[in-house]
Amino acid sequence: MRTLIADDHGIVRSGLRLLLERQPGMEVVAEAADGVEAFELARATQPDLCVLDVGMPRMTGLQATREIRAHLPGTHVLIVSMHDDERYLFEALKAGAAGYVLKREADQVLVAALRAIARGEPFLTNAAERTLIRRWMEEGARGPDEPLTAREQQIVKLIAEAHTNAQIAQTLYVSEKTVESHRANVLRKLGMRDRVELVRYAIRRGLVEA
Amino acid sequence: MSRHSPLARLLLRRHIAELAQEREAVDQLRTRLEAERRAAGAAAIRAQEQERQRLAQDLHDEVNQALTAILLRLEATIQESPPALREELRDTKRLAAQAMEELLRLSRRLRPAVLDDHGLMPALHTQVRDFSEQTGIRATFHPQGAPTRLSQEQQLAIYRVTQEGLSNIARHASAQRVKVELSFVGRTVLRISDDGRGFSEPRVGGSGLGGMRERAMLAGGHLSVWSGDGSGTRVELTI
């Protein structure tokens, strides 16, 4: 099983690599340090499996999951997260991840998780399952509350990380004019005036870490 | 000039009026100084909170990532090792996992992320639940009434007073049951009661009570404490 690993911490990547290469039948074919690199390398190497950290710069693990699932439907994605936060769990599954694993338990469940999702099965720990069910029952009452499109959320994250319009245009393969127009739309939709408010919004929505 | 001449009376009235004006000026100055002192205090506490958040962030990111890497490497090593070594390596792994749990718990206490992300009620639920789990003391949370709009500062004050109150109980009270109530009927009232040994000399300054009173005041509220030797303690924050 050819696997791509993505995490912005080099020491975690090397730990993952060490563990995965020890497993018969598994091979690490690519390493990425952020979401954009993860997506680009996935397209280039067409792995069977991707292990993606949630909190990465330029593009989060969740955003990268969406892109990878959209372009490489044969690739299964496992999300790894530092945070025992049900918001991320729910979003991960909605984004198309087949499994969700916490870093503190990764040493114990990672390999089993990867083998499960390689078979096309989902992987959740018991605690995650319970959280999911509980959240699902609560959410039934509320409606969707995200006013921004996926693309607009990407723009917000990059703006919050203080990239220039030129850099954002390069990262997303669009023109600067497009970036400017997205930026204006975002500020209008959210009723915000400036980058400072956007940063706060980005933190609240988990697009960047505080 | 006689004391009772019209001129004397006029001068006396003027003198009294001047004194009254000066008195008013002094009162105004005092009010302004008080407001400035309160603002400076609030700014100091805000700066302290931000520092705490930065600390929590650093703890989280760097140390826990390193512990993750250690756990992964140990697992890889265990799988490579002769059976004789495996048990020891597993013990080492358990230590690392415990350290990680402890750090995650610590940084949750420093930075109330759940307060920012999910609001005051879930944050208090989590706090009370964590307290029960860690100390083994039965603690329950009782919200009453529909939550009124509280400012960020007021929410943080309630959260911190609960945190310090529970921390004091864990350290000093030898309690078996703790009740945390938050009522929105009329004024907002937070009440933390325990059935522990109580204290007869209210501890001020330094730890616990002094900080709580300061927070209460800065949030525009008021802290009361009742305690008797051997008859438990009740801390009430009214906003």
HADDOCK unambig.tbl for C-alpha pairs under 7 A between the chains (distance, minus, plus):
assign (segid A and resid 11 and name CA) (segid B and resid 66 and name CA) 6.71 0.50 0.50
assign (segid A and resid 11 and name CA) (segid B and resid 69 and name CA) 5.82 0.50 0.50
assign (segid A and resid 12 and name CA) (segid B and resid 65 and name CA) 6.44 0.50 0.50
assign (segid A and resid 12 and name CA) (segid B and resid 68 and name CA) 6.53 0.50 0.50
assign (segid A and resid 12 and name CA) (segid B and resid 69 and name CA) 4.68 0.50 0.50
assign (segid A and resid 15 and name CA) (segid B and resid 69 and name CA) 4.89 0.50 0.50
assign (segid A and resid 15 and name CA) (segid B and resid 72 and name CA) 5.20 0.50 0.50
assign (segid A and resid 15 and name CA) (segid B and resid 73 and name CA) 5.22 0.50 0.50
assign (segid A and resid 16 and name CA) (segid B and resid 72 and name CA) 6.29 0.50 0.50
assign (segid A and resid 18 and name CA) (segid B and resid 73 and name CA) 6.55 0.50 0.50
assign (segid A and resid 18 and name CA) (segid B and resid 76 and name CA) 6.34 0.50 0.50
assign (segid A and resid 19 and name CA) (segid B and resid 72 and name CA) 6.20 0.50 0.50
assign (segid A and resid 19 and name CA) (segid B and resid 73 and name CA) 6.48 0.50 0.50
assign (segid A and resid 19 and name CA) (segid B and resid 75 and name CA) 6.91 0.50 0.50
assign (segid A and resid 19 and name CA) (segid B and resid 76 and name CA) 4.61 0.50 0.50
assign (segid A and resid 22 and name CA) (segid B and resid 76 and name CA) 6.59 0.50 0.50
assign (segid A and resid 103 and name CA) (segid B and resid 68 and name CA) 6.08 0.50 0.50
assign (segid A and resid 104 and name CA) (segid B and resid 68 and name CA) 6.21 0.50 0.50
assign (segid A and resid 104 and name CA) (segid B and resid 97 and name CA) 6.67 0.50 0.50
assign (segid A and resid 107 and name CA) (segid B and resid 71 and name CA) 5.72 0.50 0.50
assign (segid A and resid 107 and name CA) (segid B and resid 72 and name CA) 4.80 0.50 0.50
assign (segid A and resid 107 and name CA) (segid B and resid 75 and name CA) 5.88 0.50 0.50
assign (segid A and resid 204 and name CA) (segid B and resid 117 and name CA) 6.30 0.50 0.50
